[in-house]
Amino acid sequence: MKNQANPWLTSNLLVLGLGMLPAAVLIGALLYFTAWAFAFSFTDLALVGKKSVEWSWVGLQNFERLFTRKGFLESLWTTVIFVFFSAIVGQSVLGFLLAALLRGTQSTLRSVVEVCIMLGWLLPDIVAAFLWSATTNQTGLINAIFVVPFGFKPINFINEYALPIVTIANIWKGTAWSYLLFSAALDSVSREVVEAAKVDGATPFQRIWLVQLPIIRPHIATNMLFITIWTFTYFPLIYAMTGGGPGTQTQTLAVFLYNQSFSRGNLGFGSAISVAMLVIVGLLSLVYLRMLREPK
Amino acid sequence: MADVSLRGVRKSYGSLEVVHGVDLEIASGEFVVFVGPSGCGKSTLLRMIAGLEPISGGDISIGGKVVNDIPSPERGIAMVFQSYALYPHMSVYDNMAFGLKLAKTPKAEVDQRVREAARILQIEDYLDRMPKALSGGQRQRVAIGRAIVRNPRVFLFDEPLSNLDASLRAQTRIEIAKLHDTLDATMIYVTHDQVEAMTLADRIVVLNAGNIEQVGTPLELYSNPVNTFVAGFIASQRMNFLPVSPSVNHLTLPGNRLLTLSTTNLETVRTLGVRPEHLELATDASTAHLSGILSVIEQFGEYALAYVELPDGQLVTIKLDGAPDLTLHDTVHITIPPGVVHLFDDAGRALR
């Protein structure tokens, strides 16, 4: 490949160094924090007390605890369920369906739906969490409208169906991203290609399934990559709604990590959890990046 | 093979009407070209025949049956799009077989029809390739092949050559003409290129601003255009239009010389039209009808186009055979042979 750098830049090492400085600082900071977490995952560092100063190396003990003690595997399973239903099934499928259905309609309906799903996205996590717990608790709106008037006893949804409720809340919160991405992706499919399929006799469903979906496959993979990583590490909404409870029902890995590190103060174990999360997300990304590759 | 008939066909987008009641009969097996400037409604008309655009008024029938409410696939049409519109994720074979597979055609028949179309279009070697590995011309063939396998009664072409370069366009034009001859199918072809219209069409439909200006064979349109629009649009060099002031048996040309014509009733003539290939050079001013300065000359080898600027600033184009030896900025004298002129009234309508 041709060297496209400015000759004045490449001939002057000092200028070159100065120009690289911001990037070098950024890369350095990223590496420093990752290396910090990685290094301390082999220690018994604590947040407070004696071990916050006189910590010692404990080898693979933290990583053994991930698999031998209760907590990590349960949280991993909760996270998988949460990611699968709220991000992959919920946000992605719902976002795609909305994008496909509202496409081509220039009605007020489209504007209303767009504003509504954008509102969920734009609302701060903590506000959204408060809204959802206020709406779904024993004295909340849902009970007031749908349960009590029909003569049933009020149900404390957020307590009894904690994981479904946080899943639905996250779908509501995150669908806007998938909707926007899929809208843009569908716009990139040539109108004539879709019309050609129509002339060829494809039903609306076949046009989406056999023509548009395969064409936007790379966009789907990109979207999956983003929302899986985000949802896998998503913390504020769940923590503010349930704190991981009741019990550990909604304790995803991010909440588990927070509880271990800052409630229990086990920074070393917390670091091990974060390293494990990094590995899992990294592996998932590899799968999606393979999907992104163009077929031969 | 089927005839197509349009009766009072209209199209409006909201309150804006873009096609104002088109009546047209296309015979079975005919090659009809819709031509006109962009925005004249020619593509909209084609898309209405294809069933891709709802009809706001009137009737479209194919093979004697009104198809207004019949969906595209059941109209017995196939369409070739300007952008080729190949399915980018399917091989050439699958692109061509897609429609047949959707129609649940037996596999052996699909295979036989795809291979037959590929043979006609000489794309047998590319059947396994993806569209992005093909050149523009090859993609166009696949798009045509996709239309052929459907075995349609009517082929619709929407500016199929406009994305090809000039030499490929000329070549593909000839192939489409051959294809029409081989398949003997009704074809409706939309273009803004009057050369494609002249060379391909059995009949040309000239459209302007949502109305049909004239329908006729290429030579009819060339010899007897009904108005200045058709006169200016058809033929490769645009017709010269000169403002004239009429009297009983002669016209006063720009430069105040007179053109005497055998035709009577010249009173209503306002514009004289004459094609560049019909003008002749005169040796001296006394026999000439027009004189001006040679401002540009384009030499094509076999012929040349001379652009002569009249004293009033108007440019007149003359087509000259061979490679004429003319000097720029010299005064040029032009004669207008009688019998080749077109006369138009103040509304631009041709006078006979």
Interface residues (C-beta under 8 A of the other chain):
Chain A: S190 E192 V193 E195 A196 A197 K198 V199 D200 G201 A202 Q206 L210 V211 P214 I215 R217 P295
Chain B: A50 G51 L52 S72 P73 I77 A78 M79 F81 Q82 S83 A85 L86 Y87 P88 H89 F98 G99 L102 A103 R146 R150
